[in-house]
């Protein structure tokens, strides 16, 4: 199949355990017979789950789609620790061997993380430390300090508890490392823990039911831009304001007799079609990124 430039829109795939997100993206490009695609957040090779791929003008909205909340089903093992914080290891156990906590103790410890906290990303991660990816320095055995960063944990609940195995349902904001969350929970319990399995089950307004398996991907699974952006805050404008915004002009909000929307970014729609991205502030719309003329 000859390679074509992808249409504007995207496809939601279920990445299996094994390939990197980059390898999964390349396989999707091959199956779709399309040119370059972008993604909205990686998954580790040992993780499976939702991966949103974007093509064409949809890539102009990549930052907004990456900023989505996410939902995970995370399995962890208590009483053991991992240098990589996951099943890749190597694994170790504290000496003397710690007492494993009971479910009631775990529930109390989870309260420390609900709402959010300052999290240190894993050493084996893509964060930059002094201009270089942390995982590269970790593989060389270099000592380094990674600064903590605030993360949001909207929900963290126990799904199964067969100690030492524990499975959690987690909803979190962007930039949250589940491996680090598991490490920090293990430290809070005094027993240690590592992430043994992970599945991303929610991504913005999408769930696992919306995803196509990577191995069976076809062009029938492609979604238009409007379906991809449906869950983001929107603002509808009439054609005359759309045309002015397309020229880069700042325009007043339509319908000023109504209650004004809160300040912030909005996907701009006109006559049922996404036309761009704007920022609302003080009753004015400032165009930020605009869709090319079709």
C-alpha positions in Angstrom: 0.0 0.0 0.0 1.6 3.3 -1.0 2.2 5.7 1.9 -0.2 8.7 2.0 -0.3 11.7 4.3 -2.8 10.9 7.1 -6.1 12.7 7.1 -6.8 15.2 9.9 -8.0 13.2 12.9 -6.7 10.3 14.9 -7.0 6.7 16.0 -7.2 5.2 19.4 -5.2 1.9 19.7 -4.7 -0.6 22.5 -0.9 -1.0 22.8 0.0 -4.5 23.9 2.7 -5.4 26.4 6.1 -5.6 24.6 6.6 -2.9 22.0 7.6 0.7 22.9 5.1 3.4 22.1 7.3 4.5 19.2 7.3 1.0 17.7 3.5 0.8 18.2 3.2 4.1 16.3 5.3 2.9 13.5 3.3 -0.3 13.2 0.1 1.8 13.1 1.6 3.9 10.3 2.4 0.7 8.3 -1.1 -0.8 8.8 -2.8 2.5 7.9 -0.5 3.1 4.9 -0.1 6.7 6.2 2.7 9.1 6.7 3.9 10.5 10.0 1.7 10.3 13.1 2.1 11.8 16.5 1.0 10.5 19.9 -0.3 12.1 23.1 1.7 10.3 25.8 3.9 7.2 25.9 3.5 3.9 27.6 6.4 1.8 28.9 7.1 -1.5 27.0 5.8 -3.5 30.0 2.5 -1.5 30.0 -0.5 -1.9 27.8 -3.5 0.2 27.1 -4.8 3.3 25.3 -2.6 5.2 23.0 -4.0 8.1 21.0 -2.3 8.7 17.6 -2.9 11.9 15.6 -2.5 12.8 12.0 -2.7 15.9 9.8 -4.0 19.1 11.4 -4.9 17.2 14.6 -1.3 17.5 15.6 -1.8 21.2 16.2 -3.9 20.1 19.2 -1.3 17.6 20.5 -0.4 19.6 23.6 -4.1 19.9 24.7 -4.7 16.2 24.2 -1.6 15.3 26.1 -2.8 17.3 29.0 -5.8 14.9 29.5 -6.5 13.1 32.7 -5.7 9.4 32.6 -7.0 6.2 34.3 -4.9 3.1 35.1 -5.4 -0.4 36.4 -2.1 -1.0 38.3 -0.9 -4.2 39.9 1.8 -4.1 42.5 3.7 -6.5 44.7 4.3 -5.5 48.3 7.4 -6.5 50.2 9.8 -6.3 47.2 11.5 -3.4 45.4 12.9 -2.9 41.9 15.7 -0.7 40.7 13.5 0.2 37.6 10.4 0.4 39.9 8.7 -2.2 37.7 9.0 -5.9 36.8 12.1 -5.3 34.7 14.1 -5.3 37.9 16.5 -6.2 39.3 14.4 -7.0 42.4 15.4 -6.9 46.0 13.9 -7.2 49.5 14.6 -5.1 52.6 16.6 -6.7 55.4 15.2 -7.7 57.8 12.2 -8.8 55.7 9.4 -6.3 56.4 6.0 -7.3 57.7 3.3 -7.1 55.0 0.5 -4.6 55.7 -3.1 -5.5 56.1 -5.8 -3.9 53.9 -6.9 -1.4 56.6 -3.3 -0.1 56.8 -3.1 0.2 53.0 -6.4 2.2 52.9 -4.9 4.7 55.5 -1.7 5.0 53.4 -3.6 5.7 50.2 -5.2 8.8 51.9 -1.7 10.4 51.7 -1.8 10.4 48.0 -5.5 11.3 47.2 -5.6 14.8 45.8 -2.0 14.9 44.9 1.5 15.2 46.2 5.1 16.1 45.2 6.4 13.1 43.2 10.0 12.3 42.2 10.0 10.7 38.7 11.8 7.4 38.3 15.5 7.3 37.5 14.7 5.1 34.5 12.4 7.7 32.8 12.5 10.3 30.0 12.7 13.4 32.3 15.6 15.6 31.6 18.4 16.0 34.3 21.0 18.6 33.4 20.1 18.4 29.7 20.0 14.6 29.4 17.4 11.9 29.7 17.4 10.4 33.2 17.3 6.8 31.8 20.6 7.4 29.9 22.4 8.5 33.0 20.8 5.7 35.1 22.1 3.1 32.6 25.6 4.5 33.0 25.2 4.1 36.8 25.5 7.8 37.4 24.3 9.4 40.6 21.7 12.1 40.1 19.1 14.1 41.8 15.7 14.4 40.2 13.6 17.3 41.5 10.1 16.4 42.8 7.1 17.8 40.9 3.5 18.2 41.9 1.1 15.6 40.5 -2.7 15.3 40.8 -4.3 12.0 42.0 -8.0 12.3 41.4 -8.8 8.8 42.5 -7.0 5.8 44.0 -9.0 2.8 45.1 -8.3 -0.9 45.8 -9.7 -3.3 43.2 -8.2 -6.4 44.6 -6.1 -7.2 47.7 -4.5 -10.6 47.8 -1.4 -9.6 49.8 1.3 -9.3 48.7 -0.4 -8.7 45.4 -2.5 -5.5 45.2 -4.5 -4.0 42.3 -5.5 -0.4 42.2 -7.8 1.8 40.1 -6.0 5.2 39.6 -7.2 8.4 38.0 -4.5 11.0 37.7 -3.4 14.2 35.9 -0.7 14.5 33.3 2.9 13.9 34.3 2.1 11.3 36.9 4.4 8.2 37.0 2.5 5.2 38.3 5.9 3.5 39.0 6.8 6.3 41.3 3.4 6.3 43.0 3.8 2.5 43.7 7.3 3.1 45.1 6.0 5.9 47.3 3.1 3.8 48.6 5.5 1.0 49.4 7.7 3.5 51.4 4.7 4.8 53.2 3.8 1.2 54.3 7.4 0.5 55.3 7.4 -2.6 53.1 8.5 -1.5 49.7 6.7 -2.3 46.5 7.1 -2.5 42.7 4.8 -2.2 39.8 4.2 -5.6 38.3 1.6 -4.8 35.6 0.0 -1.7 34.2 -2.9 -0.9 31.8 -4.1 2.6 30.8 -7.8 2.2 30.7 -8.9 5.8 30.3 -7.6 8.8 28.4 -9.5 12.0 28.5 -13.0 11.2 27.4 -12.0 7.8 25.9 -12.1 4.4 27.5 -10.8 0.9 26.7 -14.1 0.2 24.8 -13.1 2.9 22.3 -9.8 1.4 21.3 -8.9 -0.8 18.3 -6.4 -3.6 18.8 -3.1 -2.7 17.2 -2.8 -6.0 15.3 -6.2 -5.5 13.6 -5.9 -1.8 12.9 -7.4 -0.5 9.6 -8.6 2.8 8.1 -12.1 2.1 9.4 -10.8 2.9 12.9 -9.8 6.4 12.0 -11.8 9.2 13.7 -12.3 12.8 12.4 -10.9 15.7 14.3 -14.2 16.6 15.8 -14.6 13.2 17.5 -11.0 13.4 18.9 -11.6 16.8 20.4 -15.2 16.3 21.6 -14.3 16.1 25.3 -12.2 19.4 25.4 -13.7 22.7 26.5 -15.2 24.4 23.4 -16.6 27.7 22.1 -18.9 28.0 19.1 -18.6 31.1 17.0 -20.5 32.4 13.9 -18.8 32.5 10.5 -18.1 36.2 10.6 -16.1 35.8 13.8 -14.4 32.6 12.5 -13.1 34.6 9.5 -11.7 37.3 11.7 -10.0 34.8 14.0 -8.5 33.1 11.0 -6.7 36.3 10.2 -5.2 36.5 13.7 -7.6 39.2 15.0 -8.8 39.4 18.6 -12.6 39.4 18.7 -15.2 39.9 21.3 -17.1 36.8 22.7 -20.4 36.2 20.9 -23.6 36.4 23.0 -22.3 39.0 25.5 -25.8 39.1 27.0 -25.2 35.6 28.3 -22.9 34.6 31.1 -19.3 34.8 30.0 -17.3 31.5 30.0 -14.4 31.3 32.4 -11.0 32.3 31.1 -8.8 29.7 29.5 -8.2 27.8 26.3 -11.1 26.7 24.2 -11.4 24.6 21.0 -13.1 26.9 18.5 -16.0 25.4 16.6 -18.0 26.9 13.7 -21.1 25.3 12.2 -20.2 21.9 13.7 -16.6 21.9 12.5 -13.4 22.5 14.6 -11.5 25.5 13.2 -8.9 26.3 15.7 -7.7 26.9 19.3 -8.2 30.2 21.1 -7.8 31.7 24.6 -10.7 33.4 26.3 -9.9 36.3 28.6 -11.8 39.4 29.6 -14.6 38.9 27.1 -12.1 38.6 24.2 -11.1 35.6 22.1 -7.4 35.5 21.1 -6.6 32.9 18.4 -3.7 30.7 19.3 -3.5 28.0 16.7 -5.6 27.7 13.6 -6.6 25.0 11.2 -5.4 25.4 7.7 -8.0 26.1 5.0 -9.5 22.9 3.8 
